[in-house]
Amino acid sequence: MNRKYNYLIILFIFLLLFYTCDHGLKPTEESQSQKSGISGIISYINWPPANSLFDLRLVVFEKYPPENILDELNAGRAHVHPGFGEEGLPFPVDTTSYVMELDPGYYEYVVVAQQYGSNILADWLAAGQYDTLFSDELPTPITVISGEILEDINIQVDFDNLPPQPF
């Protein structure tokens, strides 16, 4: 009879351990909440007529110039903020603050993209790009470090003076 109770106690302890240890060696909540990405302010001037602006998105590309936007997006080499299915960046406003999560890595092109027509697959222009050297027309690349938000990735959008159009 005692042997039967011993087996039940061992079984109970095993089940207790099994159901309370469901995640193994799991990172603490603090380390899980550390996000990687970029943040900054987008400033706008010289807004176009309302009927010529359909959408605005912040897009980050791994390579510059991007060869084909759709291919880059489908392959995960381009990232959009706000994401698809969400409302785009607000307009017309003077400024917009943003925080965009990104995987750690090197990104060559950070751009505000403007949809100027009804064709969501083709009617896009670069409206402004992240650029710290205004002596050339090339965008400034960024490096996102794991667990850090890279700040001050600020972009000036002047709808009367668009950057070079890579797409």
Beta strands, then each sheet from edge to edge (+ up, - down):
strand 1: 37-45
strand 2: 55-61
strand 3: 78-81
strand 4: 95-101
strand 5: 105-107
strand 6: 109-115
strand 7: 124-129
strand 8: 142-144
strand 9: 149-150
strand 10: 155-158
sheet 1: 4+ 1- 9-
sheet 2: 4+ 1- 10-
sheet 3: 3+ 2- 6+ 7-
sheet 4: 5+ 8-
end
